[in-house]
């Protein structure tokens, strides 16, 4: 029997990933638009706070590695989109409080 990746494990991994310029995890920042799981493959659609983020490559590799390790996924596909654009309304209440908003 094949073990399926659990969404909670993927979310936990995403909450361990940070934009290097903002001290809030990418999940609570509202950068994650969609998580799709197909047994052991995870597809994540996300955005960045800015299309000109200099840490994009670092963040993509960090996310893929942490999701694989923490969820047991064999494959992680990351789709970075900029439509709809990110804004502060996508942040969780916890993230807003953490940033004093």
MDAnalysis code that builds the backbone (N, CA, C; Angstrom):
import MDAnalysis as mda
import numpy as np

u = mda.Universe.empty(303, n_residues=101, atom_resindex=np.repeat(np.arange(101), 3), trajectory=True)
u.add_TopologyAttr("name", ["N", "CA", "C"] * 101)
u.add_TopologyAttr("resid", np.arange(1, 102))
u.add_TopologyAttr("resname", ["UNK", "UNK", "UNK", "UNK", "UNK", "UNK", "UNK", "UNK", "UNK", "UNK", "UNK", "UNK", "UNK", "UNK", "UNK", "UNK", "UNK", "UNK", "UNK", "UNK", "UNK", "UNK", "UNK", "UNK", "UNK", "UNK", "UNK", "UNK", "UNK", "UNK", "UNK", "UNK", "UNK", "UNK", "UNK", "UNK", "UNK", "UNK", "UNK", "UNK", "UNK", "UNK", "UNK", "UNK", "UNK", "UNK", "UNK", "UNK", "UNK", "UNK", "UNK", "UNK", "UNK", "UNK", "UNK", "UNK", "UNK", "UNK", "UNK", "UNK", "UNK", "UNK", "UNK", "UNK", "UNK", "UNK", "UNK", "UNK", "UNK", "UNK", "UNK", "UNK", "UNK", "UNK", "UNK", "UNK", "UNK", "UNK", "UNK", "UNK", "UNK", "UNK", "UNK", "UNK", "UNK", "UNK", "UNK", "UNK", "UNK", "UNK", "UNK", "UNK", "UNK", "UNK", "UNK", "UNK", "UNK", "UNK", "UNK", "UNK", "UNK"])
u.atoms.positions = np.array([
    [0.846, -1.184, 0.000],
    [0.000, 0.000, 0.000],
    [0.888, 1.242, 0.000],
    [0.603, 2.162, -0.921],
    [1.392, 3.384, -1.028],
    [0.889, 4.425, -0.026],
    [1.831, 5.085, 0.608],
    [1.490, 6.111, 1.589],
    [1.314, 7.436, 0.867],
    [0.196, 8.083, 1.118],
    [-0.109, 9.363, 0.485],
    [0.444, 10.504, 1.339],
    [0.935, 11.521, 0.664],
    [1.393, 12.731, 1.350],
    [0.172, 13.410, 1.975],
    [0.334, 13.910, 3.183],
    [-0.768, 14.583, 3.867],
    [-0.623, 16.096, 3.747],
    [-1.739, 16.772, 3.515],
    [-1.738, 18.220, 3.354],
    [-1.181, 18.918, 4.603],
    [-1.513, 18.422, 5.780],
    [-1.009, 19.047, 7.009],
    [0.515, 19.026, 7.072],
    [1.128, 17.960, 6.564],
    [2.588, 17.884, 6.555],
    [3.184, 18.881, 5.566],
    [2.517, 19.067, 4.429],
    [2.974, 20.057, 3.453],
    [2.866, 21.459, 4.054],
    [1.755, 21.754, 4.700],
    [1.566, 23.071, 5.321],
    [2.608, 23.304, 6.415],
    [2.893, 22.286, 7.210],
    [3.930, 22.422, 8.248],
    [5.276, 22.764, 7.630],
    [5.587, 22.120, 6.503],
    [6.850, 22.408, 5.817],
    [6.863, 23.844, 5.308],
    [5.750, 24.294, 4.737],
    [5.671, 25.660, 4.212],
    [5.790, 26.690, 5.334],
    [5.298, 26.334, 6.513],
    [5.402, 27.248, 7.656],
    [6.823, 27.304, 8.208],
    [7.700, 26.456, 7.678],
    [9.110, 26.462, 8.058],
    [9.967, 27.176, 7.005],
    [9.307, 27.783, 6.009],
    [9.994, 28.506, 4.926],
    [9.696, 29.998, 5.051],
    [10.743, 30.796, 4.888],
    [10.609, 32.245, 5.086],
    [11.164, 33.009, 3.907],
    [10.540, 34.153, 3.626],
    [11.122, 35.133, 2.725],
    [12.266, 35.737, 3.532],
    [13.487, 35.767, 3.014],
    [14.626, 36.254, 3.807],
    [14.489, 37.696, 4.300],
    [13.617, 38.467, 3.668],
    [13.473, 39.872, 4.060],
    [12.314, 40.112, 5.022],
    [11.485, 39.095, 5.263],
    [10.299, 39.268, 6.111],
    [10.286, 38.143, 7.143],
    [10.187, 38.481, 8.421],
    [10.261, 37.450, 9.468],
    [8.941, 36.709, 9.711],
    [8.229, 36.370, 8.635],
    [6.980, 35.621, 8.723],
    [7.054, 34.510, 7.682],
    [6.548, 33.331, 8.023],
    [6.618, 32.221, 7.077],
    [5.749, 32.477, 5.847],
    [6.093, 31.818, 4.745],
    [5.432, 32.082, 3.471],
    [3.959, 31.670, 3.462],
    [3.591, 30.697, 4.288],
    [2.193, 30.268, 4.345],
    [1.344, 31.361, 4.986],
    [1.782, 31.869, 6.138],
    [1.027, 32.918, 6.826],
    [1.095, 34.254, 6.093],
    [2.141, 34.446, 5.286],
    [2.214, 35.657, 4.463],
    [1.151, 35.639, 3.364],
    [0.597, 34.471, 3.074],
    [-0.414, 34.367, 2.024],
    [0.188, 34.175, 0.649],
    [1.415, 33.686, 0.594],
    [2.074, 33.478, -0.695],
    [1.654, 32.176, -1.373],
    [1.025, 31.270, -0.628],
    [0.615, 29.983, -1.180],
    [-0.824, 30.085, -1.673],
    [-1.012, 29.881, -2.962],
    [-2.344, 29.974, -3.561],
    [-3.041, 28.624, -3.665],
    [-2.267, 27.555, -3.891],
    [-2.902, 26.245, -4.064],
    [-1.898, 25.139, -3.759],
    [-2.396, 24.077, -3.130],
    [-1.614, 22.868, -2.881],
    [-2.419, 21.706, -3.449],
    [-1.821, 20.970, -4.378],
    [-2.456, 19.775, -4.936],
    [-1.564, 18.584, -4.636],
    [-2.190, 17.522, -4.163],
    [-1.442, 16.308, -3.817],
    [-1.990, 15.150, -4.629],
    [-1.084, 14.443, -5.307],
    [-1.440, 13.248, -6.056],
    [-0.543, 12.127, -5.544],
    [-0.993, 11.445, -4.538],
    [-0.298, 10.368, -3.831],
    [1.029, 10.873, -3.253],
    [2.135, 10.796, -4.012],
    [3.445, 11.223, -3.486],
    [4.011, 12.421, -4.237],
    [3.187, 13.043, -5.083],
    [3.612, 14.234, -5.804],
    [2.827, 15.431, -5.275],
    [3.546, 16.525, -5.030],
    [2.918, 17.746, -4.531],
    [3.155, 18.850, -5.548],
    [2.078, 19.532, -5.898],
    [2.174, 20.687, -6.784],
    [1.689, 21.909, -6.007],
    [2.552, 22.907, -5.946],
    [2.247, 24.122, -5.187],
    [2.240, 25.303, -6.144],
    [1.173, 26.087, -6.079],
    [1.105, 27.334, -6.823],
    [1.244, 28.448, -5.801],
    [2.197, 29.328, -6.060],
    [2.479, 30.387, -5.091],
    [2.897, 31.658, -5.815],
    [3.016, 32.710, -5.051],
    [3.523, 33.965, -5.576],
    [4.632, 34.448, -4.662],
    [5.172, 35.591, -4.970],
    [6.184, 36.239, -4.135],
    [5.677, 37.640, -3.824],
    [6.248, 38.266, -2.816],
    [5.805, 39.615, -2.470],
    [6.137, 40.599, -3.576],
    [7.132, 40.263, -4.391],
    [7.523, 41.115, -5.511],
    [8.077, 40.243, -6.640],
    [7.735, 40.569, -7.899],
    [8.309, 39.796, -9.002],
    [9.818, 40.006, -9.144],
    [10.352, 40.989, -8.449],
    [11.786, 41.296, -8.533],
    [12.561, 40.773, -7.332],
    [11.978, 39.822, -6.603],
    [12.605, 39.276, -5.400],
    [13.959, 38.651, -5.754],
    [15.042, 39.142, -5.137],
    [16.367, 38.601, -5.455],
    [16.605, 37.204, -4.872],
    [15.741, 36.774, -3.962],
    [15.936, 35.479, -3.309],
    [15.065, 34.377, -3.903],
    [14.510, 34.602, -5.078],
    [13.582, 33.634, -5.673],
    [14.189, 32.238, -5.781],
    [15.367, 32.106, -6.362],
    [15.977, 30.784, -6.548],
    [16.215, 30.090, -5.217],
    [16.713, 30.827, -4.234],
    [16.939, 30.267, -2.896],
    [15.624, 29.776, -2.305],
    [14.581, 30.604, -2.397],
    [13.289, 30.243, -1.808],
    [12.692, 29.012, -2.470],
    [12.763, 28.930, -3.786],
    [12.212, 27.778, -4.512],
    [12.902, 26.493, -4.063],
    [14.213, 26.485, -3.998],
    [14.940, 25.285, -3.569],
    [14.641, 24.946, -2.106],
    [14.575, 25.961, -1.246],
    [14.268, 25.747, 0.168],
    [12.891, 25.114, 0.328],
    [11.915, 25.633, -0.391],
    [10.546, 25.104, -0.311],
    [10.505, 23.659, -0.788],
    [11.079, 23.388, -1.941],
    [11.073, 22.018, -2.474],
    [11.722, 21.040, -1.503],
    [12.883, 21.402, -0.984],
    [13.599, 20.516, -0.063],
    [12.818, 20.272, 1.215],
    [12.285, 21.314, 1.811],
    [11.559, 21.145, 3.075],
    [10.269, 20.363, 2.888],
    [9.549, 20.609, 1.800],
    [8.316, 19.855, 1.563],
    [8.641, 18.381, 1.350],
    [9.687, 18.068, 0.597],
    [10.075, 16.663, 0.395],
    [10.420, 15.991, 1.723],
    [11.250, 16.655, 2.503],
    [11.711, 16.070, 3.765],
    [10.574, 15.919, 4.766],
    [9.782, 16.968, 4.953],
    [8.773, 16.968, 6.016],
    [7.481, 16.237, 5.648],
    [7.219, 16.061, 4.340],
    [5.967, 15.412, 3.958],
    [6.169, 14.016, 3.390],
    [7.402, 13.700, 2.993],
    [7.661, 12.415, 2.365],
    [7.342, 12.396, 0.884],
    [7.125, 13.566, 0.297],
    [6.826, 13.643, -1.135],
    [8.037, 13.184, -1.942],
    [7.770, 12.497, -3.042],
    [8.843, 12.094, -3.945],
    [9.162, 13.199, -4.940],
    [8.139, 13.986, -5.280],
    [8.305, 15.044, -6.272],
    [7.532, 16.271, -5.820],
    [8.167, 17.430, -5.925],
    [7.517, 18.696, -5.590],
    [7.675, 19.620, -6.784],
    [6.552, 20.040, -7.321],
    [6.553, 20.977, -8.436],
    [6.060, 22.318, -7.906],
    [6.816, 23.354, -8.171],
    [6.496, 24.685, -7.673],
    [6.220, 25.607, -8.851],
    [5.026, 26.167, -8.888],
    [4.642, 27.104, -9.930],
    [4.548, 28.493, -9.309],
    [5.442, 29.386, -9.713],
    [5.427, 30.752, -9.198],
    [4.653, 31.608, -10.189],
    [3.592, 32.246, -9.688],
    [2.730, 33.088, -10.520],
    [2.657, 34.489, -9.914],
    [2.244, 35.442, -10.719],
    [2.098, 36.809, -10.219],
    [0.702, 37.365, -10.492],
    [-0.216, 36.475, -10.840],
    [-1.600, 36.860, -11.036],
    [-2.467, 35.852, -10.321],
    [-3.174, 36.223, -9.286],
    [-3.300, 37.595, -8.808],
    [-2.060, 38.031, -8.035],
    [-1.777, 39.324, -8.068],
    [-0.615, 39.817, -7.324],
    [-0.850, 39.728, -5.821],
    [0.236, 39.537, -5.100],
    [0.164, 39.472, -3.642],
    [-0.053, 40.868, -3.076],
    [-0.838, 40.937, -1.998],
    [-0.932, 42.169, -1.215],
    [-1.185, 41.775, 0.231],
    [-1.123, 42.725, 1.126],
    [-1.202, 42.437, 2.566],
    [-2.525, 41.803, 2.986],
    [-3.557, 41.936, 2.206],
    [-4.848, 41.343, 2.570],
    [-4.788, 39.816, 2.557],
    [-3.807, 39.232, 1.915],
    [-3.672, 37.777, 1.840],
    [-3.002, 37.186, 3.087],
    [-2.474, 38.042, 3.941],
    [-1.776, 37.589, 5.146],
    [-2.763, 37.092, 6.199],
    [-2.337, 36.119, 6.992],
    [-3.154, 35.655, 8.111],
    [-3.158, 36.728, 9.201],
    [-4.137, 36.647, 10.079],
    [-4.198, 37.605, 11.190],
    [-2.946, 37.509, 12.060],
    [-2.443, 36.286, 12.222],
    [-1.218, 36.066, 12.998],
    [-0.023, 36.799, 12.366],
    [0.091, 36.713, 11.033],
    [1.188, 37.379, 10.343],
    [1.068, 38.891, 10.467],
    [-0.156, 39.402, 10.330],
    [-0.375, 40.853, 10.459],
    [0.030, 41.323, 11.857],
    [-0.358, 40.553, 12.865],
    [-0.013, 40.919, 14.239],
    [1.504, 40.867, 14.447],
    [2.134, 39.848, 13.875],
    [3.580, 39.686, 14.022],
    [4.335, 40.871, 13.398],
    [3.778, 41.430, 12.326],
    [4.410, 42.559, 11.658],
    [3.879, 43.910, 12.138],
    [2.964, 43.868, 13.111],
    [2.437, 45.112, 13.670],
    [1.478, 45.832, 12.744],
    [0.749, 45.105, 11.921],
    [-0.211, 45.714, 10.996],
    [-1.626, 45.658, 11.521],
])
